[in-house]
Amino acid sequence: MRLITNLVLGVSTAVALVGCKAGGDNQGLEYAPNMYHSVAYEPLSQITDPDAGWYFEALDDRSGEFYNSNPYNPYKMNLRMPPKHTVRRNEKGWLPYRGTNDADGLANADKLVSPIMDTTGVALQQGQVLYETYCKHCHGAKAGGDGKVAQGVKIDGVDHSMYPGVANLRGDAYKNITEGHIFHVITYGKGLMGAHGSQVSEEDRWKIAKYVKQLQKN
């Protein structure tokens, strides 16, 4: 009897140890695996089998964890790779910005003309909202380089040191820069400023540039 008990314990221990071994795509044995594996759309893939990955589903409906087809599309397709040699345009027909992240790209950006013709002042108002969201904390409410990041701030009684070198966009060195220059710098960053091209759309970058020029006039 003791031999059988020892064999059972030995086999159970071996199975447990094998299950603990993980690496790469093999994450070992998991309890409630559907809690660990997110069921998110993979935009450039399409799995049409509704039972795919059913063994990861802890519920009784046998739905597949890997199924990711779009039931609202007549072809059940998600986002697909664009055809070769094509260029994406936005809803306004604008091509992606092709300026290069170097001195020549910045010099060429000085000559860019904003595609936003703001005759009603709406774009300027939207630019203010965007500026206050993305820029104010460093450059300050009036673009004087005196935002909380630049000055330092006390949070919950703790002093956070200032971050020197934030540009005063109202200073003599910047008052003659163009909207294209501002757009380019927002896109790629310059000096201490990081790139914001991935966070702010092209249209919104132009609106921010327009608002900065307005601040420089006041």
Buried (B, 14 or more C-beta within 10 A) or exposed (E): EEEEEEEEEEEEEEEEEEEEEEEEEEEEEEEEBBEEEEBEEEEEEBBEEBEBBBEBBEEEEEBBBBBBBEEEEEEEEBEEEEEEEEEEEEEEEEEEBEBEBEEEBBEBBEEBEBEBEBEEEEBBEBBBEBBEEBBBBBBBBBBBBBBBBBBEBEEEEEEEEBBEEBBBBBEEEBEEBBBBBBBBBBBBBBEEBEBBBEEBEBBBBBBBBBBBBBBBEE
